[in-house]
Structure formats: C-alpha cells, structure tokens
Amino acid sequence: MKMEYLMIDEIIAHPDISKYLTTFTSGQIIFLEGDESQDLYVLVSGQVNIFKGDKKIREITKKGSLFGEMSFFLGGSRTASVKANDDVKVIRIPKEKINHFLRDFPSAAREITKYLAQWLDETSRIVHGLNEFCDQLPDAVLLTDKEGKILAWNSAAEKLYGRDWHQMRHRNVDEIYEDPRDYNDFLEEVQQKYSVREKIFQIIHPEKGTRFISTSTTVLYDGHHNYQGALSLGRDVTTVKNLERKYKRIGYWLISSFLLLGILAAVIFFGYPYFSKGYQTVSLRQQELRNHLAKDYFVLKSLLIDQVGSGNRLKTRQVMKNFFNIQKTTVLPYNGLLLIDREKKVINAFSIKADEDVIGMIDSSYAAIKFQGNEDSLHKVLTVYRTDKDHPMGKKGVEIAFELYKDNEFKGWLIFQMDMELLRKIHGMDIEGLKEFQFEKP
C-alpha cells in the first residue's frame, strides 16, 4: 500500500506528525510477530522486509507505503515481523493517534480501506478454495483455534460426526467426543511432544450410535512457537475395532480350546500308546493357517471393500503394499494379492515376487478359471497357469478367492496367491486340504 510522494512531504511537514519521524539501522527489528503493539508505520526511505517466523514473505520499498495497520484494525497482536534491510526512516504513529491521522489525511484512510477490501476479497477466495478442496478429501477435516473452537468443518466431517457446519460452527470440538476429558488430555500430550499423534476416540453419532473414530492431530504454532490451534483428520474405524473385539473373543476361545486339546492329547497319548501324535500336530498347523487366512481376509476386506468399482487403483495398490510391508518379519503363506470384480475382471494386483508380471494381470479375466470348493464356504480354490521367461508354457499356481460382500451385496473377490511350497513344508497342506476349509458366508 502506498501514497504519492507529495503526500509524504505533507505528512512530515504536519506539526503533529513530524515529531514521530524515527530511524532504524540495517538489521534492526521494527516490531516482532506476536507483539501487542498496534502502532502504524509510514515508510519515508529505505527498505523493510516482512517475515512470518523465519521466512521472508515480502519487502516494502516504496515511499509512502503503510505497514503495521492489520493489528490496529483487527485489534490483535502482530501477524508478522518487520526488519530494516538498510538504514530506514519511518513515521511511527502511536495507536492512540491513528484516528487523528486518518482524519487529517483522508486519502490515507481511502487507501487503507481499498487495501483492506482487496485483502478481504483475496482471503475470501482462498478460504472458499480451501473449503472446496477439503470437501474433496475422504477424511473428516477439523480446524480449531487455541481455545478449541471449531473454525473449519468439511462435508466428510458432517457425515462422520452426524452434525452440519451450522450446528458446530464456533462450538468447542470436545463436544463431539463421548469423553471430552480424554480428548483434552490427548491434545495436551500432543502439544507437549510437538508432533503428530493418532488415537481412537468414541463418539455418539445422532443416528448410528457409538462409533470409533481414528483421529490424527497436528498442532499449529505461530512463528514464535506459540500454540494457535489444531488440525485433525478423522476416519471411522468402527468395523475394524469391532473386528478386533471379535478376534479377541476368538483368541480367548482358541486358548481354551488349545488347553482342552492339550489335555485330550495327553489322555490319548497315555491311553493309546500306538496313537500318532504327528497327525494332531498337522491338524493344529492347518487350523493356524485357516485362522491366519480369516484374519487377513477380514482386515483387507474392511480396507478395500469401498474401493471395489471406484477405479482408484493407486489407493487399492497402496493398501496391498502396506499390508505386506507391515508383515515383513512374518512368514506369510502367500506372496501376492488380487482384487477382481463380480464379472471376474482383475481390478488390481500386488506381489512381493520380483519376477511376477503384476501389470500384465490387471484387466485380465478369471471367467474361464474354475472356482472349486464347498458351495457354502466363503472361499474357493483356483488352479492357474502363468507364463514367465522361465516357464513359457505356464507355471502352475494355487490361489484362494474370498467373496466380498457389503450390506449383503456381492461386490467381487479378494484373491490370495498361495506359496504352496511353504504350505506343504510348514502346514502339511495341499490343494485338496485348502478346498476342505470352511469360512461361513455373511
């Protein structure tokens, strides 16, 4: 913002203003971000640089330019720091004299009004653009100030928490959580550790009841590391949480079952000296394999079911890749995953085998491949032949296909590419044994 050069001469010559002429040497701080001062400055000569934190955002060189006006008109602290780049002369108008200054120099008031209008227009367009961008995000976005009041709330948040923007605007964010104290303790911990943290909270959805929300929170600071608010991303993990509870119950049941089996094995061993213990060991290993398959199927289904038919191959492939990455230290009975639609067309694929042609699998069809197994089971066993440079006529592979349902509607198949050599060695399992497994349909 600037006024004509002649205006500077008039300002300096004014008997009530000229006494406020001030000089700063190169590198001297004129005011700091976060300061409570609200004086107005008019540049007479030299250059000043404006900083947000340690980053220079712009410079002022034109005579007659005003700066420092935002804190006066907004009634708050300084939003940026200003430093003299060389020897600088300014007119520093004290806060209590600014109204007199604007009255005596109406052209300056008009310039300030024009600038503020332009700034408001630009800010409105930026905020509108950010709101539109946030509305495209799949996660619920929450922006709060340092008092915990909600400043931004996208459409995904409205759906996730069951409340619209008009209900939540400027309300305290802890109102959406079942235990507000738990959230506030978490936020305090995040502030103390100065890092991003994730935690699962319970909320009461007006229509869906209790839901589990995974919340990732980043605290926001100004240039002087003063806490200004928090940005949170939320995602519904109720299905996964319920699945964890289910597996815990299954785990307790399995522990009891294994204890019972141990007692039974001891009775059989001592009562029938010719009974083979080897058969019992193989059965337990096969049961372990079945439970492993069930666990991984349910986890992958919860992460992939919404992507079937969406066409977002990048996201589904990332889920598959992450699935293998987090289990690098685990011996897995399979080395690849495929996702196919209900017409048996391959939507996406991922393999940890370096020589596997994953790209070639995509868009291929499984329509001609026989899906074998019990009609009442959720899974089917497939025998496939894939060609590579070492097997131009095709190498035999065994795969297990699990049906994918959402709201009792069939969506497609999730396929595990089995490592049969490992299955035979560790689990004593062949293709016929895989067919005999039973996974109940929903």
Secondary structure by P-SEA (a helix, b strand, c coil): ccccaaaaaaaaacccccccbbbbcccccccccccccbbbbbbcbbbbbbbccccccccccccccccccccccccccccbbbbbccbbbbbcccccaaaaaaaacaaaaaaaaaaaaaaaaaaaaaaaaaaaaaaacccbbbbbccccccccccaaaaaaaccccccccccccccccccaaaaaaaaaaaaaacbbbbbbbbbbbccccbbbbbbbbbbbbccccccccbbbbbbbaaaaaaaaaaaaaaaaaaaaaaaaaaaaaaaaaaacccccaaaaaaaaaaaaaaaaaaaaaaaaaaaccccccccaaaaaaaaaaaaaaaaccccccccbbbbbccccccccccccccccccccccccccccccccccccccbbbbbbbbbccccccbbbbbbbbbbbbccccccbbbbbbcaaaaaaacccccaaaaaacccccc
